[in-house]
């Protein structure tokens, strides 16, 4: 039986469930994504001093995201072009936050804000609360979804 025949025979069942035909309903954006300010590629004009970083995770997988692999947190300063890379063993919020804290200690200038991509490893309550804490004094921003030029500084370093 072909896939077209299966789709035709299952169509009445799919439409009777009321779930957008056979497609999944679109996911609602997380609360953190709704609260975090969006920064475009033109949004860096007012941040000329060092300490404003774009960050991203890079997988060392050889093109296949299977099995265990290691990640690298890549951070690039907008004003100076300074770039740091830190290993991240697992891609969870606690490991990413620990890497950001190590990064903050290694930088030769104060960390003022980070622009992280829309990855759940960055857009979560743990990192949002850490950045919003008064003793941190940091701003957390994110790029627009599916706009690759919004993170041009860090993507130039990672080759993405």
N, C-alpha and C positions, 0 to 999 in steps of 0.2 A: 504494500500500500504506500502510495507516495505521500509526502508531507502535505501537499495541496488537498488530497482526499481526506486526510486526517483533520486538517483545519476546517474543511467544509462540513464534515460530520460532527465535529465538536462545536461548531459555531453556535447552535441553539443553546447548548449548555453554558458556554462562556458568556453569552449575552444575557442569560437569565440570572446570572449571579450579580449583575450590575456593577462589575468591577472594570469599567473602561474597556469592554471587549475582552481581549486576551492579554492586553498589556497591563503591566503593573501601574498602579497610580503613582504620580510623581511624589518623591519624598519631600516632606516639609523641611526647610532649612533649620538647622539646630538653633537653639536660643542664643548660643554664643555667637554664631555667625550673624545673627540679626543685630546683636548688640555691638559688635566690633566694627569700627569705622572702616569704610572702604577707601583705599588710596589708589589713584591711577598713576600711570607713568609720569604725568605732569605734576603730581602732588609733592614732589621733592624740592620744588623751587624755594620754599621757605625754610628748609633745613640745610643750612650751609656748614654748620659745625659738625665735627666728627661725633659719632655715637649713634647714628641712625642706621640700622642694619636691615638688609633683606636676608631672610633665612629660608633654607630649603633642605629637604632630605634627599640624598642620592643613594640608590641601592647598588650594591656591588654583587650583581647576580649573573653577569654574562648574558643578559637579555632574557632570562627566564626567572620569574618570581616564584620559584618552587623550592621547597625545603628551607633549611636554615641559611640565612645570609646576614651580612653585616651592612649597616647603614652608616652614612656620614652626614653629619649636620654641617652644612656649608653656610657661612655667614659673610656677607660683603658689606663694608661700610660705604655709604653713598658719597660722602664728601671726599674721602681719601682713596677709596678703592681697596683699602686694606681687607684681606680675606683670611679667614680662619676656617679650619676643618677639624671637626671632632668626631670620633667614632661613637656610634650608638648601637648597642648590641640588639635591643628589641625596639620596635617602633611603637611604643606605648607612651602615654602622656608623662609618666613618672621618669622614664629614661630620657625623654626629650627635654623635660624641665631640668634634670640634673646636668645635661649637656649645656643648656643655656646658662645655668649657674656657673659651670666651669668656664664657659666662654667669657662671661662677665669678669671673672677674675683674671683672665689672660690678656684682655684688651688693654692697650696702653692709654686709653681714653675712657671716660665714663660712658656707660651704655644708657642712652636716652630713650630709645624706642626700637621696636622690631616690627618688621612687616613680614608676616608669615603667610605662606600660601593657604588655600582653603582645606588643606589636609586635616583630618580629625586628630592627627598627632599634635597639631598646633592649636586648632580651634576646639578647645575643651575647657571645662570649668576650672581645672587645676591651673593651667597656664594663665587663664584670664584673671583668676583671683591673685596669682602671684604678681602679675604685671600691675594690677590695680591697687596693690597694697601700698600704703603711704610711704613706707620705708624704701620701696623700690623706685618709685618716681618714674615709671616707664609707661610708654604709650604702646599699645598693641593695635596694629592695623592689619588689613588684609587686602589683596588685589581683587579685582572683579573676576568672577568665574569665567574660565575659558578665554581669557585675554592674556596671551603669553607675553606681550610687551610690558605688562604692568610690573613684572619682576625681572626686568631686563638686566639689572646689575648682577644679581646672583646667577641668573641663567647663563650669562656670558661666561662665568667662571666654571659652571658645571657642565656646559656644553649641551644643555637641554633646549 
